[in-house]
Amino acid sequence: DLPSALATTCFRTVQEAVTNLVRHAHPTRLTVTLDTDKGTVHLVVRDDGVGFDVGAARRRALSGESLGLLGLEERAELAGGRVAIESVPGRGTTVRVSLPLGHAGDEADS
């Protein structure tokens, strides 16, 4: 069982990641895993879609063209966590989110 605020953060993170992947990656397969280890929640969303250039997407996000990546990162940071995105054009994408259990910054309405 996860604390309510952390469960909400996990749900919203998966919701945003899946929405972005379905909208842009056109995957045929998508997997979501959630695990805990040593006080940390590990959330992984992986697809077999078209993939993308993470650096180029981050630059577009920073210039205001797209907010998907920034939204994921901001949500994780507010909960004291971090996001790592791995993607290769033509080979799919993996979004890894690590969140500490019981972080004081967890927000129930994130």
PyMOL CGO cylinders between C-alpha atoms (Angstrom):
from pymol import cmd
from pymol.cgo import CYLINDER

trace = [
    CYLINDER, 0.00, 0.00, 0.00, 1.27, 3.44, -0.97, 0.3, 1, 1, 1, 1, 1, 1,
    CYLINDER, 1.27, 3.44, -0.97, 0.40, 6.63, 0.89, 0.3, 1, 1, 1, 1, 1, 1,
    CYLINDER, 0.40, 6.63, 0.89, -2.58, 8.29, -0.79, 0.3, 1, 1, 1, 1, 1, 1,
    CYLINDER, -2.58, 8.29, -0.79, -0.65, 11.30, -2.08, 0.3, 1, 1, 1, 1, 1, 1,
    CYLINDER, -0.65, 11.30, -2.08, 2.07, 9.09, -3.56, 0.3, 1, 1, 1, 1, 1, 1,
    CYLINDER, 2.07, 9.09, -3.56, -0.49, 6.77, -5.15, 0.3, 1, 1, 1, 1, 1, 1,
    CYLINDER, -0.49, 6.77, -5.15, -2.10, 9.82, -6.78, 0.3, 1, 1, 1, 1, 1, 1,
    CYLINDER, -2.10, 9.82, -6.78, 1.29, 11.04, -8.04, 0.3, 1, 1, 1, 1, 1, 1,
    CYLINDER, 1.29, 11.04, -8.04, 1.98, 7.59, -9.52, 0.3, 1, 1, 1, 1, 1, 1,
    CYLINDER, 1.98, 7.59, -9.52, -1.43, 7.46, -11.18, 0.3, 1, 1, 1, 1, 1, 1,
    CYLINDER, -1.43, 7.46, -11.18, -1.13, 10.94, -12.67, 0.3, 1, 1, 1, 1, 1, 1,
    CYLINDER, -1.13, 10.94, -12.67, 2.41, 10.22, -13.87, 0.3, 1, 1, 1, 1, 1, 1,
    CYLINDER, 2.41, 10.22, -13.87, 1.32, 7.03, -15.63, 0.3, 1, 1, 1, 1, 1, 1,
    CYLINDER, 1.32, 7.03, -15.63, -1.71, 8.83, -17.04, 0.3, 1, 1, 1, 1, 1, 1,
    CYLINDER, -1.71, 8.83, -17.04, 0.46, 11.58, -18.52, 0.3, 1, 1, 1, 1, 1, 1,
    CYLINDER, 0.46, 11.58, -18.52, 3.12, 9.19, -19.82, 0.3, 1, 1, 1, 1, 1, 1,
    CYLINDER, 3.12, 9.19, -19.82, 0.58, 6.88, -21.45, 0.3, 1, 1, 1, 1, 1, 1,
    CYLINDER, 0.58, 6.88, -21.45, -1.31, 9.80, -22.99, 0.3, 1, 1, 1, 1, 1, 1,
    CYLINDER, -1.31, 9.80, -22.99, 1.91, 11.14, -24.52, 0.3, 1, 1, 1, 1, 1, 1,
    CYLINDER, 1.91, 11.14, -24.52, 3.05, 7.73, -25.74, 0.3, 1, 1, 1, 1, 1, 1,
    CYLINDER, 3.05, 7.73, -25.74, -0.28, 6.88, -27.35, 0.3, 1, 1, 1, 1, 1, 1,
    CYLINDER, -0.28, 6.88, -27.35, -0.55, 10.34, -28.92, 0.3, 1, 1, 1, 1, 1, 1,
    CYLINDER, -0.55, 10.34, -28.92, 2.97, 10.42, -30.35, 0.3, 1, 1, 1, 1, 1, 1,
    CYLINDER, 2.97, 10.42, -30.35, 4.55, 6.95, -30.37, 0.3, 1, 1, 1, 1, 1, 1,
    CYLINDER, 4.55, 6.95, -30.37, 1.78, 4.83, -31.94, 0.3, 1, 1, 1, 1, 1, 1,
    CYLINDER, 1.78, 4.83, -31.94, 2.80, 1.74, -29.95, 0.3, 1, 1, 1, 1, 1, 1,
    CYLINDER, 2.80, 1.74, -29.95, 1.39, -1.74, -30.39, 0.3, 1, 1, 1, 1, 1, 1,
    CYLINDER, 1.39, -1.74, -30.39, 2.48, -2.70, -26.88, 0.3, 1, 1, 1, 1, 1, 1,
    CYLINDER, 2.48, -2.70, -26.88, 2.76, -0.67, -23.70, 0.3, 1, 1, 1, 1, 1, 1,
    CYLINDER, 2.76, -0.67, -23.70, 3.78, -1.95, -20.27, 0.3, 1, 1, 1, 1, 1, 1,
    CYLINDER, 3.78, -1.95, -20.27, 3.61, -0.29, -16.88, 0.3, 1, 1, 1, 1, 1, 1,
    CYLINDER, 3.61, -0.29, -16.88, 5.42, -1.66, -13.83, 0.3, 1, 1, 1, 1, 1, 1,
    CYLINDER, 5.42, -1.66, -13.83, 5.51, -0.39, -10.27, 0.3, 1, 1, 1, 1, 1, 1,
    CYLINDER, 5.51, -0.39, -10.27, 7.86, -1.73, -7.64, 0.3, 1, 1, 1, 1, 1, 1,
    CYLINDER, 7.86, -1.73, -7.64, 9.23, -0.59, -4.30, 0.3, 1, 1, 1, 1, 1, 1,
    CYLINDER, 9.23, -0.59, -4.30, 12.75, -1.05, -3.01, 0.3, 1, 1, 1, 1, 1, 1,
    CYLINDER, 12.75, -1.05, -3.01, 14.51, 0.48, 0.00, 0.3, 1, 1, 1, 1, 1, 1,
    CYLINDER, 14.51, 0.48, 0.00, 12.04, 3.30, 0.49, 0.3, 1, 1, 1, 1, 1, 1,
    CYLINDER, 12.04, 3.30, 0.49, 11.72, 4.18, -3.19, 0.3, 1, 1, 1, 1, 1, 1,
    CYLINDER, 11.72, 4.18, -3.19, 8.89, 3.61, -5.64, 0.3, 1, 1, 1, 1, 1, 1,
    CYLINDER, 8.89, 3.61, -5.64, 10.09, 2.66, -9.13, 0.3, 1, 1, 1, 1, 1, 1,
    CYLINDER, 10.09, 2.66, -9.13, 7.62, 3.28, -11.92, 0.3, 1, 1, 1, 1, 1, 1,
    CYLINDER, 7.62, 3.28, -11.92, 8.43, 2.24, -15.48, 0.3, 1, 1, 1, 1, 1, 1,
    CYLINDER, 8.43, 2.24, -15.48, 6.34, 2.90, -18.60, 0.3, 1, 1, 1, 1, 1, 1,
    CYLINDER, 6.34, 2.90, -18.60, 7.73, 1.21, -21.73, 0.3, 1, 1, 1, 1, 1, 1,
    CYLINDER, 7.73, 1.21, -21.73, 6.43, 1.09, -25.30, 0.3, 1, 1, 1, 1, 1, 1,
    CYLINDER, 6.43, 1.09, -25.30, 7.44, -0.37, -28.65, 0.3, 1, 1, 1, 1, 1, 1,
    CYLINDER, 7.44, -0.37, -28.65, 6.47, 2.74, -30.62, 0.3, 1, 1, 1, 1, 1, 1,
    CYLINDER, 6.47, 2.74, -30.62, 8.35, 4.97, -32.99, 0.3, 1, 1, 1, 1, 1, 1,
    CYLINDER, 8.35, 4.97, -32.99, 10.66, 6.48, -30.37, 0.3, 1, 1, 1, 1, 1, 1,
    CYLINDER, 10.66, 6.48, -30.37, 12.07, 9.99, -30.50, 0.3, 1, 1, 1, 1, 1, 1,
    CYLINDER, 12.07, 9.99, -30.50, 15.13, 12.14, -29.93, 0.3, 1, 1, 1, 1, 1, 1,
    CYLINDER, 15.13, 12.14, -29.93, 14.94, 12.98, -26.21, 0.3, 1, 1, 1, 1, 1, 1,
    CYLINDER, 14.94, 12.98, -26.21, 17.35, 15.93, -26.46, 0.3, 1, 1, 1, 1, 1, 1,
    CYLINDER, 17.35, 15.93, -26.46, 15.41, 17.53, -29.30, 0.3, 1, 1, 1, 1, 1, 1,
    CYLINDER, 15.41, 17.53, -29.30, 12.12, 17.00, -27.45, 0.3, 1, 1, 1, 1, 1, 1,
    CYLINDER, 12.12, 17.00, -27.45, 13.56, 18.58, -24.29, 0.3, 1, 1, 1, 1, 1, 1,
    CYLINDER, 13.56, 18.58, -24.29, 14.72, 21.62, -26.30, 0.3, 1, 1, 1, 1, 1, 1,
    CYLINDER, 14.72, 21.62, -26.30, 11.22, 21.97, -27.82, 0.3, 1, 1, 1, 1, 1, 1,
    CYLINDER, 11.22, 21.97, -27.82, 9.72, 21.71, -24.33, 0.3, 1, 1, 1, 1, 1, 1,
    CYLINDER, 9.72, 21.71, -24.33, 12.03, 24.36, -22.93, 0.3, 1, 1, 1, 1, 1, 1,
    CYLINDER, 12.03, 24.36, -22.93, 11.08, 26.70, -25.77, 0.3, 1, 1, 1, 1, 1, 1,
    CYLINDER, 11.08, 26.70, -25.77, 7.39, 26.21, -24.95, 0.3, 1, 1, 1, 1, 1, 1,
    CYLINDER, 7.39, 26.21, -24.95, 6.46, 24.07, -27.95, 0.3, 1, 1, 1, 1, 1, 1,
    CYLINDER, 6.46, 24.07, -27.95, 5.57, 20.98, -25.93, 0.3, 1, 1, 1, 1, 1, 1,
    CYLINDER, 5.57, 20.98, -25.93, 4.94, 20.47, -22.24, 0.3, 1, 1, 1, 1, 1, 1,
    CYLINDER, 4.94, 20.47, -22.24, 4.68, 16.66, -21.92, 0.3, 1, 1, 1, 1, 1, 1,
    CYLINDER, 4.68, 16.66, -21.92, 8.25, 15.99, -20.78, 0.3, 1, 1, 1, 1, 1, 1,
    CYLINDER, 8.25, 15.99, -20.78, 8.35, 19.00, -18.50, 0.3, 1, 1, 1, 1, 1, 1,
    CYLINDER, 8.35, 19.00, -18.50, 5.06, 17.98, -16.91, 0.3, 1, 1, 1, 1, 1, 1,
    CYLINDER, 5.06, 17.98, -16.91, 6.41, 14.51, -16.10, 0.3, 1, 1, 1, 1, 1, 1,
    CYLINDER, 6.41, 14.51, -16.10, 9.62, 15.92, -14.68, 0.3, 1, 1, 1, 1, 1, 1,
    CYLINDER, 9.62, 15.92, -14.68, 7.86, 18.60, -12.64, 0.3, 1, 1, 1, 1, 1, 1,
    CYLINDER, 7.86, 18.60, -12.64, 5.40, 16.11, -11.13, 0.3, 1, 1, 1, 1, 1, 1,
    CYLINDER, 5.40, 16.11, -11.13, 8.26, 13.81, -10.06, 0.3, 1, 1, 1, 1, 1, 1,
    CYLINDER, 8.26, 13.81, -10.06, 10.33, 16.68, -8.66, 0.3, 1, 1, 1, 1, 1, 1,
    CYLINDER, 10.33, 16.68, -8.66, 7.40, 17.97, -6.59, 0.3, 1, 1, 1, 1, 1, 1,
    CYLINDER, 7.40, 17.97, -6.59, 7.25, 14.53, -4.98, 0.3, 1, 1, 1, 1, 1, 1,
    CYLINDER, 7.25, 14.53, -4.98, 11.03, 14.51, -4.37, 0.3, 1, 1, 1, 1, 1, 1,
    CYLINDER, 11.03, 14.51, -4.37, 11.72, 12.15, -7.27, 0.3, 1, 1, 1, 1, 1, 1,
    CYLINDER, 11.72, 12.15, -7.27, 13.30, 12.08, -10.67, 0.3, 1, 1, 1, 1, 1, 1,
    CYLINDER, 13.30, 12.08, -10.67, 12.54, 10.98, -14.23, 0.3, 1, 1, 1, 1, 1, 1,
    CYLINDER, 12.54, 10.98, -14.23, 14.81, 9.31, -16.77, 0.3, 1, 1, 1, 1, 1, 1,
    CYLINDER, 14.81, 9.31, -16.77, 13.63, 8.96, -20.36, 0.3, 1, 1, 1, 1, 1, 1,
    CYLINDER, 13.63, 8.96, -20.36, 15.33, 6.64, -22.79, 0.3, 1, 1, 1, 1, 1, 1,
    CYLINDER, 15.33, 6.64, -22.79, 14.25, 6.55, -26.41, 0.3, 1, 1, 1, 1, 1, 1,
    CYLINDER, 14.25, 6.55, -26.41, 15.69, 5.63, -29.76, 0.3, 1, 1, 1, 1, 1, 1,
    CYLINDER, 15.69, 5.63, -29.76, 13.90, 6.53, -32.98, 0.3, 1, 1, 1, 1, 1, 1,
    CYLINDER, 13.90, 6.53, -32.98, 12.33, 3.34, -34.33, 0.3, 1, 1, 1, 1, 1, 1,
    CYLINDER, 12.33, 3.34, -34.33, 12.89, 1.40, -31.09, 0.3, 1, 1, 1, 1, 1, 1,
    CYLINDER, 12.89, 1.40, -31.09, 10.41, 2.71, -28.55, 0.3, 1, 1, 1, 1, 1, 1,
    CYLINDER, 10.41, 2.71, -28.55, 10.63, 4.61, -25.31, 0.3, 1, 1, 1, 1, 1, 1,
    CYLINDER, 10.63, 4.61, -25.31, 11.15, 3.84, -21.63, 0.3, 1, 1, 1, 1, 1, 1,
    CYLINDER, 11.15, 3.84, -21.63, 10.14, 6.34, -18.95, 0.3, 1, 1, 1, 1, 1, 1,
    CYLINDER, 10.14, 6.34, -18.95, 11.59, 5.56, -15.50, 0.3, 1, 1, 1, 1, 1, 1,
    CYLINDER, 11.59, 5.56, -15.50, 10.33, 7.44, -12.47, 0.3, 1, 1, 1, 1, 1, 1,
    CYLINDER, 10.33, 7.44, -12.47, 11.79, 7.08, -8.98, 0.3, 1, 1, 1, 1, 1, 1,
    CYLINDER, 11.79, 7.08, -8.98, 9.86, 8.53, -6.05, 0.3, 1, 1, 1, 1, 1, 1,
    CYLINDER, 9.86, 8.53, -6.05, 10.70, 8.37, -2.36, 0.3, 1, 1, 1, 1, 1, 1,
    CYLINDER, 10.70, 8.37, -2.36, 8.11, 6.84, -0.05, 0.3, 1, 1, 1, 1, 1, 1,
    CYLINDER, 8.11, 6.84, -0.05, 6.68, 9.38, 2.37, 0.3, 1, 1, 1, 1, 1, 1,
    CYLINDER, 6.68, 9.38, 2.37, 8.16, 12.56, 0.86, 0.3, 1, 1, 1, 1, 1, 1,
    CYLINDER, 8.16, 12.56, 0.86, 6.84, 15.68, 2.63, 0.3, 1, 1, 1, 1, 1, 1,
    CYLINDER, 6.84, 15.68, 2.63, 6.14, 17.37, -0.74, 0.3, 1, 1, 1, 1, 1, 1,
    CYLINDER, 6.14, 17.37, -0.74, 3.62, 14.73, -1.89, 0.3, 1, 1, 1, 1, 1, 1,
    CYLINDER, 3.62, 14.73, -1.89, 0.44, 16.42, -2.98, 0.3, 1, 1, 1, 1, 1, 1,
    CYLINDER, 0.44, 16.42, -2.98, -2.90, 14.62, -2.90, 0.3, 1, 1, 1, 1, 1, 1,
    CYLINDER, -2.90, 14.62, -2.90, -4.30, 16.73, -5.74, 0.3, 1, 1, 1, 1, 1, 1,
    CYLINDER, -4.30, 16.73, -5.74, -1.26, 16.70, -8.05, 0.3, 1, 1, 1, 1, 1, 1,
]
cmd.load_cgo(trace, "trace")
